[in-house]
Amino acid sequence: MKAGALDGGEASMASDARGRMNKGISILDFILRLVGVVGTLGSAIAMGTTDETLPFFTQFIRFKASYDDLPSFTFFVIANAIVCGYLVLSLPLSIFHIVKSQARGSRIILILFDTAMLALLTAGASAAAAIVYLAHKGNARANWLAICQQFNSFCERISGSLIGSFGGVIIFVLLILLSALAISRR
């Protein structure tokens, strides 16, 4: 027998250990997908239901701020909704990986789609974050006034909705890393 070669029993034990590790990775993948669904759905709902109206001098003249006044916020809601839908649709495949932890082709497909969803979610969250920053700080050069002093409730909700979305970005990075680790441990 060559030095370093495994006999039948040792090879079987190593294979079992890899199988248990991949099953643990698959369970963590499923849990992260569930958390991602909650985060992206919560972000889309929080942003999509955000509006505030302030009276001005009389009750007939009012100032209104709504998420759909700004295309970046509309894109944010759509991106989070698409990513949430994708995560829900990917749950059965994640369950399949728990049952059959050695699956490789489906993990590669998940990595590709997860990467695309990561890009979409990052784009939506970043676009919204830029507008939220301007709403809080304003920009004197562009004559953009900070509106958060007047529309406090509006700004709190749009700022809060970013948390779930950027949490989703972190979850996708972890999902991609976990899938890559599971593929490499085969």
Beta strands, then each sheet from edge to edge (+ up, - down):
strand 1: 51-55
strand 2: 62-66
sheet 1: 1+ 2-
end
